[in-house]
Amino acid sequence: MNEYDVILEFISEIQNALTELLSSGFNAVHEYTIEELKRLKIDAESYNLHYAAQVLAFLYEKLYEKRHNFEFDYSECIEQFCKLNEYCMICKEQLEIEKVKL
């Protein structure tokens, strides 16, 4: 597996976590999903995907804090969720283009 495939697979992992987050809803996020965001943030840093790491950290912190807070502003999380999803789609598209060039 080449480096493009590894990163593509990792981006798919991020998208899977986003899908899980969307299906559970921001109101009832599973503990596993919150911990998965944390793990993905660490992995994103190791792949030098700084923006992804930043957004994953934001989502992790907000959703982790939400468990102890009844007043929660979903708009920030939804905005970051959408930006990260778009970022993943763009990254996948660019990686596929780079793979074809090889």
C-alpha positions, 0 to 999 in steps of 0.5 A: 500500500502506498502513502496515498492509499494510507492517507485515503484510508485514514480519511475514510476513517474520519468520514466514518466517524463523522457518519457515526456522529451524524447518525447518533445526533449531536445530542446523544453522542456515544462514548465510543464516538467521542473517544474515536474523535480523540484517536483520529485527532492524534493520528491526523497530527501524525499524518500532518493533516493539521486542519483535520487535527484541529477540527477533530480536537474541537469536536472532541472537546465540545462533545466531551464537555457537553456530557456535563452541560445541559446548555449546549450550542450545536451550531459551532459543532455543526459548522465544524462538522460540515467544514471537516466533511468538506475538507475530507472530500477535497483531500480524497479528490486531490489524493486520487488526482495525485495517484493518477499522476504517478 
